Amino acid sequence: MTRETSTDTDTRTDRGTEAEKRDAVRDRYGAIGAGETETRTETTPGDSSGEGDCSGDSSESETSCCGGGAESSHTETLGYDPQRLDIVPEGANLGLGCGNPTAIAELESGETVLDLGSGGGFDCFLAAEEVGPDGQIIGVDMTPEMLERARQNAGRSGFENVGFRLGEIEHLPVADESVDAIMSNCVVNLSPAKERVFEEASRVLKPGGRLAISDIALTEQGSQELDDTDLEQYAACVSGAATIAQLESLLEEAGFESVSVRPKAESESIIRVMYDDPHLQDLLYSARISARKPQ
């Protein structure tokens, strides 16, 4: 496979480079999209050996790690209505999420919705039902393998109002002020340039448009213990997360209002399902993130 070169210049800091992190994420989810790997989490903070960091035989566990898990039990824990899942094409639910952004997006008929890091298209297909045939769903993903999977899923199931585009969430292939709502599921934590993600989100949203994001956030203890130069942990939705206070600040700096970042009531259960290491329950939240672009 020929890897798409990042559009960002390598930025060397005491936490590694943006390109190294982005490449680790691209390699991991490209392999999942191609069906080359299924993964589970046995992540120990500070262990960068690569052994037990979201690797192993997924048949032995029903957990995911932003990287594939059992479909039914995982999605119900995340807050999805099992009665709605029959509209989703087979192969779209890869068990990669940490919440249900469609539950907080308040989508309406006829809206244009953008999904950041759309993967196999799972949340896109659920959103398509809510916006109806007059609405449009745009999924953006950085891996050609995920893009191919999502397009095949859409084609097999006749979703004519869902389209997928190759791109990085820091550089969206979307026109200015063209979408009503942005959703994302456990993807922003994977970006080494979260400020640009929110700046881009503001750019493409219409005035009054809104964000509805489910993502991983660090507790204060997690911000002290986790090392985001560990690329295995970074790509597994562990060490790349920001704290709630950091996310609030980034959103406000990008110009959003009505900013809300808070742990879900069921956060402990979600983290327990996602990760085998019980210590991570003290280090991570499953967070609900919402904000609005000013009119």
Secondary structure, DSSP 4 states (H G I P E B T S, - for coil): -PPPPPSSPP--BTTB-HHHHHHHHHHHHHHHHTTS--------TT--SSSSSS-S-GGG-S--SSS---HHHHHHHTT--GGGGGGSPTT---S--SS-GGGTS---TT-EEEEET-TTSHHHHHHHHHH-TTSEEEEEES-HHHHHHHHHHHHHHT-TTEEEEE-BTTB-SS-TT-EEEEEEES-GGG-S-HHHHHHHHHHHEEEEEEEEEEEEEE-HHHHHH--TT-HHHHHTTSTT-EEHHHHHHHHHHTT-EEEEEEE-TTHHHHHHHH-S-GGGGGTEEEEEEEEE---
